[in-house]
């Protein structure tokens, strides 16, 4: 029995690494296709969208990994290496995505956010950029789980992270260069969103049922 569990963990672990590589490759291909793989100027405006696509895609695999771990009852330690390695990559990517845009807008004389954001996007979409900024702050706050992850109130930060994922999904659909038009990658992105919503529905349904079954004090 223990041998079967070990093999299952190895299979799931390998599948998650393959999934991470696949979603990263699709993000890169969609980004490169948008520029026609041509020799257009390589600057912050061109590269910062890629970091956003990669960050969300890898964070999405974290949700898939957690759901698989729970469904297959593989234990908390399962996939720890995948979570740890990709979490550092996500942290770098979510900082570079807005960071490069902020730097380039300031360098071009547009000042700092939120003004520099609002002048970069179409009229009426400035609030969507701020949605992304708020989500970034939530993701950064989540990095303190190493210190406060066992506190009773920490689940509120995790819940905020779930809301931030949904906000970034919407943010990407409204502002993402590779997602504003129809095509295969927009369909892929919608698939990410549907799977994410299904995972969150299951998570919060289980929490509600668990509380409803708890004996009254």
Beta strands, then each sheet from edge to edge (+ up, - down):
end
